[in-house]
Amino acid sequence: MARPLTKKQRVKSAHDTPNVIKLKDITGLIYSILVDTSYFWYMAAILLLGELLLNLFIIQRVPYTEIDWVAYMQEVKGFVDGERDYKNLSGNTGPLVYPAGFVYIYSALYYLTNKGTHVRLCQYLFGGLYLATQAIVFALYSTSKKFPPYALVLLCISKRLHSIYALRCFNDPVAMFFMYLCLLAMVHKRWTLGSILYSMALSVKMNVLLFFPAFGVLLWQAVGAWSTLGLLMLIVGSQMILAYPFLSTYPESYISRAFEFNRVFDYQWTVNWRMFDEKTFGSSSFANTLLAGHAIVLVIFLCVVCHKKGGLVRVFLRGFSTHPTARHTPSPDDVLFMMFTCNFIGMIFARSLHYQFYSWYYHAIPYLLWQSEWMTGGESSHKYTRVFLLATIEGCWLTFPSTERSSWTLLACHILLLLGLVPSHQKESTNHPASSVRTSL
């Protein structure tokens, strides 16, 4: 009969036994990566690696489609050759209609790509821009307390978005890169840096003006009236510095072209409002109706957001107070919700949405879906609704050319999401102490 092991032998035997990774441990780790916010960057790193491989595959295997790249190169060539009159800068798609930051960035690309002929190199650069933008957006989402890690997957599955970056090289992603950097600075309370980055985005394309109402309100609450006015002057001043070569020679030409608010986009490229005929689409009455609708909905939204703080008027008056308690430090979710929703409202009432404009708000849609009143509460019952709504929006943007049905569907999705957003912010979000505000002024 075998003698029983002594305590010392049992301990030695236990130490000699190799550790066995069980299936339960693997599934537990996967579950933690998907739902535990402490594993957020593990999930993000996996997705970024997948995005790197996917973008390389797209660039190497999917044919490049020429739309605006040649026109961009023609426009900046005039600048490189010494032309400073914006009215004389044009390409095969029309005149140059972007601010000075665009000219400088695409002039650099003009040189890097051998006068625009090395398109594949530019695709790789925009693939890098896509990855950098995704990393910044992931950093924004990591600051939120209202977004689960597994939903980051939704930021990586858009066919249209990959096409806009890797196969088209549009300037819209460049503007949004700076805009998301601005948001990242804002969630970390770096208001001066955020203002500079906002100005950089604006210098590339003026679509970022859609963020401005929320941007202004957040500054007003966080740093007060006089500091806000100082930061706005910083934005204006930096725009003037960037545009100095043009403003010092042909100022009227620059202002009328770079910030042309009454420009009418081509009907054939519009994703929204296809349910109207081309004559109605191009009419001033239609444009004025959209502008009025935009203003009304925006004011309603801002009133709802400011309701818990005493109302929009009281928020405005508090901005002039020098008392420390008058300052309200917005939480990261306050910043993301207000900025994303404000831009989203502008998208709904935009006179025309071209296909590349999808990059203006795609990264915000998953976040907004998780804030919608219609889709909060029981996670299991609403996660499929969120995915369905996002997939439907994506399908509308993939429909080329757009149809009455796709435009109606897109409008319905936008309205459904917006109606869920307005009441969702009535619950008070967590505020940080006012003493933690860093203005960097």
VOGU-3710 file (C-alpha; in Angstrom, 3 decimals, decimal comma):
1> marpltkkqr> 0,000/0,000/0,000  1,438/3,374/-1,073  2,415/5,714/1,706  0,538/9,099/1,763  2,499/12,171/0,697  3,840/14,416/3,392  2,851/18,100/3,489  6,252/19,078/2,078  5,855/16,592/-0,785  2,338/17,847/-1,538
11> vksahdtpnv> 3,544/21,463/-1,754  6,423/20,430/-4,044  4,061/18,426/-6,249  1,712/21,412/-6,545  4,598/23,659/-7,576  5,762/21,137/-10,169  2,300/20,997/-11,766  2,255/23,274/-14,842  -0,340/26,031/-14,981  -3,132/25,079/-17,342
21> iklkditgli> -5,040/27,810/-19,158  -8,660/26,843/-19,031  -11,346/27,706/-21,570  -13,142/29,557/-18,793  -10,114/31,839/-18,349  -10,004/32,626/-22,073  -13,708/33,405/-22,315  -13,462/35,488/-19,156  -10,633/37,548/-20,643  -12,546/38,063/-23,894
31> ysilvdtsyf> -15,620/39,126/-21,948  -13,551/41,588/-19,895  -12,011/43,125/-23,017  -15,473/43,598/-24,506  -17,295/45,097/-21,519  -14,792/46,155/-18,836  -13,701/49,780/-19,308  -10,374/49,020/-17,616  -9,578/46,902/-20,709  -10,665/49,677/-23,086
41> wymaailllg> -7,280/50,176/-24,730  -6,800/46,440/-25,236  -9,927/46,504/-27,362  -8,809/49,692/-29,086  -5,342/48,264/-29,860  -6,838/45,137/-31,418  -9,138/47,233/-33,601  -6,332/49,607/-34,659  -4,191/46,650/-35,704  -7,101/45,270/-37,705
51> elllnlfiiq> -7,665/48,687/-39,267  -3,998/48,891/-40,285  -4,196/45,581/-42,122  -7,551/46,448/-43,693  -6,355/49,816/-44,986  -3,242/48,247/-46,496  -5,434/45,682/-48,228  -7,815/48,355/-49,550  -5,009/50,545/-50,899  -3,238/47,654/-52,588
61> rvpyteidwv> -6,217/45,742/-53,942  -9,119/48,188/-54,487  -8,795/50,516/-57,495  -8,330/54,203/-56,699  -11,193/56,450/-57,818  -10,380/59,937/-59,063  -12,851/62,598/-57,948  -11,203/65,712/-56,481  -7,491/64,929/-56,145  -6,505/66,291/-59,562
71> aymqevkgfv> -8,575/69,433/-58,932  -6,873/69,915/-55,556  -3,453/69,686/-57,205  -4,461/72,129/-59,941  -5,720/74,608/-57,350  -2,570/74,557/-55,207  -0,300/74,588/-58,253  -1,403/78,159/-58,889  -0,402/79,060/-55,321  2,941/77,283/-55,681
81> dgerdyknls> 3,553/79,218/-58,893  3,011/82,528/-57,064  -0,676/83,321/-57,612  -2,356/84,965/-54,595  -5,714/86,000/-56,061  -8,261/83,341/-55,031  -10,359/84,121/-58,097  -7,526/82,838/-60,260  -7,048/79,591/-58,340  -9,178/76,814/-59,773
91> gntgplvypa> -9,237/73,195/-60,926  -11,211/71,072/-63,326  -14,131/70,886/-60,868  -14,373/74,643/-60,331  -12,784/77,454/-58,318  -10,871/77,040/-55,060  -13,407/77,420/-52,246  -11,392/76,319/-49,191  -9,494/78,495/-46,672  -5,740/78,977/-46,486
101> gfvyiysaly> -4,992/75,949/-44,287  -6,177/73,696/-47,104  -3,814/75,439/-49,522  -0,775/74,899/-47,283  -1,546/71,250/-46,465  -2,254/70,250/-50,053  0,745/72,233/-51,270  2,847/69,999/-49,007  1,132/66,961/-50,543  1,822/68,464/-53,976
111> yltnkgthvr> 5,548/68,315/-53,284  5,484/64,969/-51,456  3,652/63,246/-54,315  5,748/64,686/-57,156  3,226/67,343/-58,182  0,320/65,037/-57,420  1,384/62,236/-59,763  2,309/59,702/-57,052  -1,258/58,994/-55,966  -0,441/55,704/-54,234
121> lcqylfggly> 1,845/57,519/-51,780  -0,981/59,925/-51,007  -3,279/56,963/-50,355  -0,835/55,607/-47,802  -0,671/59,030/-46,161  -4,444/59,143/-45,924  -4,451/55,594/-44,606  -2,190/56,890/-41,838  -4,554/59,822/-41,331  -7,434/57,343/-40,966
131> latqaivfal> -5,562/55,398/-38,271  -4,555/58,575/-36,438  -8,162/59,808/-36,521  -9,426/56,478/-35,207  -6,912/56,593/-32,347  -8,031/60,121/-31,418  -11,703/59,138/-31,569  -10,980/56,093/-29,394  -9,295/58,441/-26,906  -12,463/60,571/-26,898
141> ystskkfppy> -14,672/57,553/-26,279  -12,374/56,357/-23,492  -13,304/59,463/-21,481  -17,013/58,668/-21,639  -18,877/56,863/-18,882  -21,756/56,069/-21,208  -20,176/53,946/-23,926  -19,154/50,250/-23,697  -15,810/49,093/-25,168  -17,371/46,462/-27,450
151> alvllciskr> -19,263/49,181/-29,328  -15,939/50,524/-30,631  -16,321/47,918/-33,361  -19,051/50,101/-34,872  -16,467/52,817/-35,527  -14,508/50,471/-37,792  -17,080/48,869/-40,076  -18,042/51,645/-42,490  -17,308/50,822/-46,119  -18,045/54,407/-47,166
161> lhsiyalrcf> -15,677/55,900/-44,589  -12,760/53,686/-45,646  -13,422/54,726/-49,222  -13,447/58,454/-48,340  -10,023/58,192/-46,725  -8,048/55,542/-48,598  -9,543/55,762/-52,088  -10,531/59,435/-52,486  -8,068/61,597/-50,449  -10,720/64,252/-49,759
171> ndpvamffmy> -9,946/67,274/-47,592  -12,887/66,591/-45,252  -10,938/64,009/-43,180  -8,111/66,522/-42,737  -10,498/69,085/-41,254  -12,088/66,459/-39,004  -8,672/65,288/-37,781  -8,040/68,740/-36,311  -11,641/68,922/-35,072  -11,314/65,693/-33,102
181> lcllamvhkr> -8,024/66,922/-31,664  -9,931/70,027/-30,586  -12,525/67,842/-28,831  -9,764/65,868/-27,121  -8,278/69,101/-25,794  -11,731/70,194/-24,605  -12,479/67,008/-22,654  -9,167/67,590/-20,854  -10,111/71,222/-20,144  -7,388/72,700/-22,357
191> wtlgsilysm> -9,505/75,513/-23,752  -6,768/77,585/-25,370  -5,299/74,562/-27,140  -8,817/73,527/-28,165  -9,426/76,968/-29,672  -6,198/76,818/-31,686  -7,059/73,346/-32,984  -10,572/74,491/-33,841  -9,065/77,319/-35,874  -6,809/74,815/-37,655
201> alsvkmnvll> -9,840/72,728/-38,594  -11,675/75,824/-39,788  -8,719/76,790/-41,945  -9,117/73,552/-43,903  -12,876/73,532/-44,406  -15,654/75,601/-42,891  -17,980/72,666/-42,210  -16,640/72,719/-38,631  -18,719/75,859/-38,088  -21,561/73,404/-37,419
211> ffpafgvllw> -19,851/72,698/-34,074  -19,512/76,363/-33,197  -22,753/76,989/-31,208  -21,915/74,192/-28,747  -18,247/75,199/-28,762  -19,176/78,753/-27,790  -21,609/77,697/-25,045  -19,080/75,300/-23,501  -16,398/77,991/-23,464  -18,846/80,488/-21,976
221> qavgawstlg> -19,721/78,128/-19,119  -16,186/76,963/-18,435  -14,094/80,150/-18,603  -16,627/82,995/-18,593  -17,509/85,763/-20,996  -14,255/87,705/-21,151  -11,984/84,691/-21,542  -14,358/83,324/-24,181  -14,133/86,574/-26,121  -10,357/86,384/-25,833
231> llmlivgsqm> -10,328/82,849/-27,226  -12,633/83,856/-30,071  -10,242/86,679/-30,900  -7,447/84,100/-30,892  -9,367/82,080/-33,481  -9,981/85,126/-35,666  -6,381/86,266/-35,300  -4,961/82,878/-36,247  -7,217/82,799/-39,307  -5,871/86,178/-40,354
241> ilaypflsty> -2,271/85,058/-39,858  -2,807/81,920/-41,930  -4,509/83,898/-44,678  -2,043/86,803/-44,640  -0,546/86,098/-48,104  -4,049/86,379/-49,559  -5,535/89,058/-47,289  -2,571/91,363/-47,850  -3,013/91,219/-51,630  -6,592/90,357/-52,612
251> pesyisrafe> -8,646/90,340/-49,380  -12,076/90,546/-50,964  -11,315/87,696/-53,320  -10,133/85,488/-50,446  -13,064/86,153/-48,113  -15,699/85,730/-50,832  -14,258/82,406/-52,001  -12,838/80,763/-48,862  -15,986/81,486/-46,826  -18,713/81,408/-49,427
261> fnrvfdyqwt> -21,909/80,778/-47,477  -24,340/81,025/-50,378  -22,718/78,363/-52,554  -25,157/75,879/-54,113  -23,924/72,295/-54,430  -24,613/70,092/-57,446  -27,918/68,282/-57,239  -26,482/65,134/-58,829  -24,166/64,461/-55,855  -26,595/65,089/-53,004
271> vnwrmfdekt> -27,385/62,280/-50,573  -30,219/64,138/-48,846  -33,269/65,973/-50,207  -33,464/63,843/-53,361  -37,223/63,775/-52,752  -37,345/67,357/-54,100  -36,827/68,273/-57,729  -33,702/70,147/-58,805  -35,486/73,489/-59,149  -36,789/73,369/-55,575
281> fgsssfantl> -33,437/72,072/-54,318  -31,617/75,078/-55,739  -34,151/77,719/-54,732  -33,411/80,392/-52,133  -36,746/79,724/-50,396  -35,722/76,120/-49,763  -32,351/77,277/-48,405  -34,016/79,828/-46,113  -36,472/77,223/-44,824  -33,619/74,894/-43,906
291> laghaivlvi> -31,729/77,733/-42,242  -34,769/78,665/-40,150  -35,351/75,042/-39,177  -31,699/74,686/-38,194  -31,855/77,796/-36,001  -35,105/76,762/-34,280  -33,999/73,202/-33,479  -30,587/74,425/-32,341  -32,130/76,928/-29,910  -34,474/74,240/-28,551
301> flcvvchkkg> -31,530/71,896/-28,029  -29,444/74,525/-26,244  -32,420/75,444/-24,036  -32,856/71,792/-23,058  -29,145/71,401/-22,315  -29,055/74,561/-20,203  -32,347/73,809/-18,390  -30,673/72,155/-15,387  -28,342/75,117/-15,071  -31,154/77,653/-14,773
311> glvrvflrgf> -31,906/78,188/-18,446  -30,097/79,643/-21,417  -30,505/83,258/-20,257  -29,114/82,507/-16,802  -26,149/80,668/-18,336  -25,510/83,730/-20,492  -25,638/86,113/-17,504  -23,420/83,869/-15,378  -20,713/84,226/-17,980  -20,214/87,840/-16,897
321> sthptarhtp> -19,912/86,958/-13,217  -16,456/86,869/-11,629  -17,567/84,621/-8,764  -15,848/81,169/-8,846  -19,173/79,334/-8,406  -20,439/80,888/-11,619  -18,110/78,665/-13,636  -19,363/75,249/-14,734  -16,770/72,678/-15,698  -18,304/70,363/-18,303
331> spddvlfmmf> -17,639/66,659/-17,971  -16,219/64,739/-20,952  -19,713/63,444/-21,692  -21,074/67,006/-21,605  -18,492/68,024/-24,206  -19,053/65,017/-26,464  -22,829/65,141/-26,234  -23,131/68,855/-26,945  -20,537/69,003/-29,712  -21,678/65,838/-31,478
341> tcnfigmifa> -25,369/66,734/-31,254  -24,848/70,311/-32,417  -22,965/69,081/-35,478  -25,611/66,400/-36,066  -28,396/68,998/-36,092  -26,453/70,939/-38,692  -26,138/67,795/-40,807  -29,898/67,246/-40,728  -30,590/70,719/-42,078  -27,652/70,901/-44,500
351> rslhyqfysw> -28,747/72,052/-47,931  -26,730/69,284/-49,539  -24,743/66,339/-48,250  -22,154/64,992/-50,662  -20,790/61,506/-50,087  -17,526/62,676/-48,510  -19,516/64,654/-45,937  -20,224/61,345/-44,200  -16,858/61,834/-42,471  -18,303/64,905/-40,748
361> yyhaipyllw> -20,402/62,837/-38,372  -19,865/59,103/-38,757  -17,561/58,864/-35,732  -20,239/60,533/-33,600  -23,154/58,265/-34,565  -22,310/55,319/-32,244  -21,956/57,687/-29,290  -25,249/59,411/-30,078  -26,993/56,047/-30,460  -25,985/55,188/-26,903
371> qsewmtgges> -27,362/58,506/-25,628  -30,722/58,284/-27,378  -33,734/58,101/-25,058  -35,301/55,502/-27,357  -32,345/53,168/-26,954  -31,324/53,446/-23,302  -32,317/51,118/-20,511  -32,388/47,395/-21,300  -29,130/46,803/-23,142  -30,136/43,428/-24,585
381> shkytrvfll> -33,343/44,804/-26,098  -31,775/47,895/-27,691  -28,327/46,910/-28,934  -29,810/45,372/-32,081  -31,847/48,523/-32,695  -28,697/50,614/-32,524  -26,872/48,385/-34,986  -29,888/48,352/-37,309  -30,157/52,147/-37,287  -26,436/52,575/-37,963
391> atiegcwltf> -26,569/49,991/-40,751  -29,546/51,779/-42,296  -27,727/55,122/-42,251  -24,683/53,453/-43,795  -26,882/51,912/-46,482  -28,253/55,332/-47,400  -24,738/56,715/-47,800  -23,733/53,704/-49,915  -26,634/54,190/-52,316  -25,244/55,776/-55,489
401> pstersswtl> -26,810/57,681/-56,998  -29,147/58,537/-54,169  -32,853/57,990/-54,634  -36,029/59,419/-53,162  -36,290/56,331/-50,989  -32,714/56,572/-49,695  -33,142/60,282/-48,904  -36,441/59,711/-47,090  -34,882/56,836/-45,144  -31,860/58,904/-44,150
411> lachillllg> -34,089/61,752/-43,009  -36,247/59,351/-40,981  -33,176/57,875/-39,267  -31,865/61,343/-38,472  -35,180/62,497/-37,007  -35,616/59,304/-34,991  -32,155/59,698/-33,484  -32,603/63,415/-32,818  -35,942/62,927/-31,038  -34,207/60,523/-28,688
421> lvpshqkest> -31,329/62,892/-28,016  -33,169/66,049/-26,959  -34,835/64,558/-23,837  -31,891/62,298/-22,978  -29,786/65,155/-21,635  -32,367/66,236/-19,093  -30,684/63,919/-16,617  -27,962/65,868/-14,864  -24,519/64,730/-15,906  -21,672/64,523/-13,453
431> nhpassvrts> -19,923/67,858/-12,965  -16,339/68,404/-11,938  -15,336/71,028/-9,391  -15,009/74,454/-10,897  -11,570/74,809/-9,369  -10,243/72,156/-11,751  -10,685/74,355/-14,834  -7,446/74,909/-16,688  -7,685/77,686/-19,223  -3,999/77,888/-20,169
441> l> -4,518/81,631/-20,548
//
